[in-house]
């Protein structure tokens, strides 16, 4: 489903990615591990089309996405890729429901349709009683589940997660990890997860290790 070929990325004189090759199948759960500075987050940003490589190609279902202009790439990202970050990045002035709805509204979907889907997701994540609460009124685990619901609102084929349980206690982390696999089972979504959590890394179908800008074979 996703093929990255010879991906290079540098910032000024600092070379971060040094020729990464990667293939990810539909419905696969991949974990990426490695020390800080290995290039994990940079690779995830490029797979997520948030950043363009200096060299290399990225294919989604056979389409070379970096040949597209920024507008087409942004629309593709909105409809096909969901993101979950360590710092949930919820907007503090909006309720849980509104935070979940935002990517769908950006994508031009109707208000009623979007709110119905958001309610279903929040109920699935045991947040039915919290939909009108703002982030400051939610626990860390609840905030991260809202962030996952937001990532799923557009039914993305791929969910990219960068240290998704990094700020959670062990119980909430375990619940979040299990949620990823439940979602994969129900919706056949593909997950690419950058993590320092050894338990989550081992649960994945494949664990990839990065070092010095490359994936170790």
C-alpha positions as CSV (number, residue, x, y, z in Angstrom):
1,X,0.0,0.0,0.0
2,X,2.8,2.4,0.9
3,X,6.2,2.3,-0.8
4,X,9.0,4.7,0.2
5,X,12.1,4.6,-2.1
6,X,15.5,6.0,-1.2
7,X,14.2,8.8,1.0
8,X,16.7,11.5,1.8
9,X,16.1,14.5,4.1
10,X,18.4,17.2,5.3
11,X,17.9,20.5,7.1
12,X,20.7,22.9,6.0
13,X,23.9,20.8,6.5
14,X,22.3,18.3,8.8
15,X,21.4,15.0,7.1
16,X,18.5,13.3,8.9
17,X,17.4,10.5,6.5
18,X,20.1,8.8,4.4
19,X,18.3,6.7,1.9
20,X,15.3,5.0,3.6
21,X,13.4,2.2,1.7
22,X,10.2,0.9,3.2
23,X,7.1,-1.1,2.2
24,X,4.0,-1.2,4.3
25,X,1.0,-3.5,3.5
26,X,-2.7,-2.7,3.8
27,X,-3.9,-3.4,7.3
28,X,-0.4,-3.8,8.7
29,X,0.7,-2.5,12.1
30,X,4.3,-1.3,12.0
31,X,6.3,0.0,14.9
32,X,9.5,2.1,14.4
33,X,12.0,2.3,17.2
34,X,15.4,3.8,17.7
35,X,17.2,6.4,19.8
36,X,16.4,10.1,19.7
37,X,17.8,11.7,16.6
38,X,17.6,8.5,14.5
39,X,15.2,10.1,12.1
40,X,11.9,8.4,13.2
41,X,9.8,11.5,13.4
42,X,11.2,12.9,10.2
43,X,10.4,9.7,8.4
44,X,6.8,9.7,9.8
45,X,6.3,13.3,8.7
46,X,7.4,12.4,5.1
47,X,5.2,9.2,5.1
48,X,2.4,11.5,6.3
49,X,3.1,14.0,3.5
50,X,3.6,16.8,6.0
51,X,7.1,17.3,4.7
52,X,8.7,16.6,1.4
53,X,12.0,14.7,1.0
54,X,15.0,16.2,-0.7
55,X,15.2,13.1,-2.8
56,X,13.3,9.9,-3.1
57,X,9.7,8.8,-3.9
58,X,6.6,7.9,-1.9
59,X,3.8,5.9,-3.4
60,X,0.3,5.3,-2.0
61,X,-1.5,2.6,-4.0
62,X,0.9,3.1,-6.9
63,X,0.6,6.9,-7.0
64,X,3.7,9.0,-6.6
65,X,2.3,11.6,-4.2
66,X,5.2,14.0,-4.2
67,X,4.6,14.8,-7.8
68,X,1.4,16.6,-6.8
69,X,1.1,20.2,-5.9
70,X,0.6,21.3,-2.3
71,X,-3.2,21.8,-2.7
72,X,-3.7,18.3,-4.1
73,X,-1.4,16.8,-1.5
74,X,-3.2,18.5,1.3
75,X,-6.6,17.2,0.1
76,X,-5.1,13.7,-0.2
77,X,-3.7,13.9,3.4
78,X,-7.0,15.1,4.8
79,X,-9.0,12.2,3.3
80,X,-6.5,9.3,3.7
81,X,-4.2,9.9,6.6
82,X,-4.9,10.3,10.3
83,X,-2.4,11.6,12.8
84,X,-1.9,11.0,16.6
85,X,0.8,12.8,18.4
86,X,2.4,12.5,21.8
87,X,1.1,15.9,22.8
88,X,-2.5,15.4,21.7
89,X,-2.7,19.0,20.2
90,X,-6.4,19.4,20.9
91,X,-7.6,23.0,20.5
92,X,-8.3,24.2,24.1
93,X,-11.2,26.5,23.2
94,X,-13.3,23.7,21.6
95,X,-15.2,20.7,23.1
96,X,-14.2,17.1,22.5
97,X,-16.9,16.8,19.9
98,X,-15.7,20.0,18.1
99,X,-12.1,18.9,18.1
100,X,-13.0,15.5,16.6
101,X,-15.1,17.2,13.9
102,X,-12.5,19.7,12.7
103,X,-10.7,17.5,10.1
104,X,-14.1,16.6,8.5
105,X,-15.2,20.2,8.4
106,X,-11.9,21.1,6.7
107,X,-12.6,18.4,4.2
108,X,-16.0,19.9,3.4
109,X,-18.3,17.4,5.1
110,X,-21.7,18.4,6.4
111,X,-22.2,19.4,10.0
112,X,-24.9,16.9,10.9
113,X,-23.2,14.0,9.2
114,X,-19.9,14.8,10.9
115,X,-21.3,15.3,14.3
116,X,-23.1,11.9,14.0
117,X,-19.9,10.2,13.1
118,X,-18.0,12.0,15.9
119,X,-20.6,10.9,18.5
120,X,-20.2,7.3,17.3
121,X,-16.4,7.5,17.7
122,X,-16.5,9.1,21.1
123,X,-19.0,6.5,22.3
124,X,-16.8,3.8,20.9
125,X,-14.0,5.2,23.0
126,X,-16.1,5.4,26.2
127,X,-16.3,9.2,26.0
128,X,-20.1,9.5,25.5
129,X,-20.5,11.5,28.7
130,X,-17.5,13.8,27.9
131,X,-18.4,15.1,24.4
132,X,-19.2,18.6,25.6
133,X,-16.2,18.9,27.8
134,X,-13.1,21.0,26.8
135,X,-9.6,19.4,26.9
136,X,-8.8,21.1,30.3
137,X,-11.8,19.1,31.8
138,X,-10.5,15.8,30.5
139,X,-7.9,13.4,31.9
140,X,-4.7,12.7,29.9
141,X,-6.1,9.3,28.8
142,X,-9.4,10.9,27.7
143,X,-7.6,13.7,25.8
144,X,-5.5,11.1,23.9
145,X,-8.6,9.1,23.0
146,X,-10.3,12.3,21.7
147,X,-7.1,12.8,19.6
148,X,-7.4,9.2,18.2
149,X,-11.1,9.8,17.4
150,X,-10.1,13.0,15.6
151,X,-7.6,11.0,13.6
152,X,-10.3,8.6,12.5
153,X,-13.1,11.0,11.6
154,X,-12.4,10.9,7.9
155,X,-12.1,7.1,7.8
156,X,-8.4,7.3,6.8
157,X,-6.7,4.3,5.3
158,X,-3.5,5.0,7.3
159,X,-3.0,6.2,10.9
160,X,0.4,7.6,11.8
161,X,1.2,7.9,15.5
162,X,4.3,9.6,17.0
163,X,4.9,8.5,20.6
164,X,1.1,8.2,21.1
165,X,1.3,6.9,24.7
166,X,4.4,8.9,25.7
167,X,2.5,11.1,28.2
168,X,0.2,8.4,29.6
169,X,0.5,6.2,32.7
170,X,0.9,2.5,32.1
171,X,-2.8,1.6,32.4
172,X,-3.9,4.3,29.9
173,X,-1.0,3.4,27.6
174,X,-2.0,-0.2,27.5
175,X,-5.7,0.7,26.8
176,X,-4.6,2.9,23.9
177,X,-2.3,0.3,22.5
178,X,-5.1,-2.3,22.5
179,X,-7.4,0.3,20.9
180,X,-5.1,0.5,17.8
181,X,-5.4,-3.3,17.3
182,X,-9.1,-3.3,17.8
183,X,-9.4,-0.6,15.1
184,X,-7.2,-2.5,12.8
185,X,-9.4,-5.6,13.3
186,X,-12.7,-3.7,12.7
187,X,-11.7,-1.3,9.9
188,X,-8.5,-2.9,8.4
189,X,-6.6,0.4,8.9
190,X,-2.9,0.5,8.5
191,X,-0.9,1.9,11.5
192,X,2.7,3.2,11.6
193,X,3.7,3.9,15.1
194,X,6.9,5.6,16.3
195,X,7.4,4.6,19.9
196,X,9.8,4.2,22.8
197,X,7.3,1.9,24.5
198,X,8.8,-1.6,24.3
199,X,5.5,-3.4,24.9
200,X,3.8,-1.5,22.1
201,X,6.7,-2.1,19.7
202,X,6.6,-5.8,20.3
203,X,2.8,-6.0,19.7
204,X,3.2,-4.8,16.1
205,X,3.2,-7.1,13.1
206,X,6.7,-5.8,12.3
207,X,9.2,-3.8,14.4
208,X,11.7,-1.6,12.5
209,X,14.7,-0.1,14.0
210,X,16.2,3.1,12.9
211,X,19.8,4.3,13.4
212,X,21.6,7.2,12.0
213,X,18.9,8.0,9.4
214,X,18.5,4.5,8.1
215,X,16.4,1.4,8.8
216,X,18.5,-1.5,10.0
217,X,18.0,-4.7,8.1
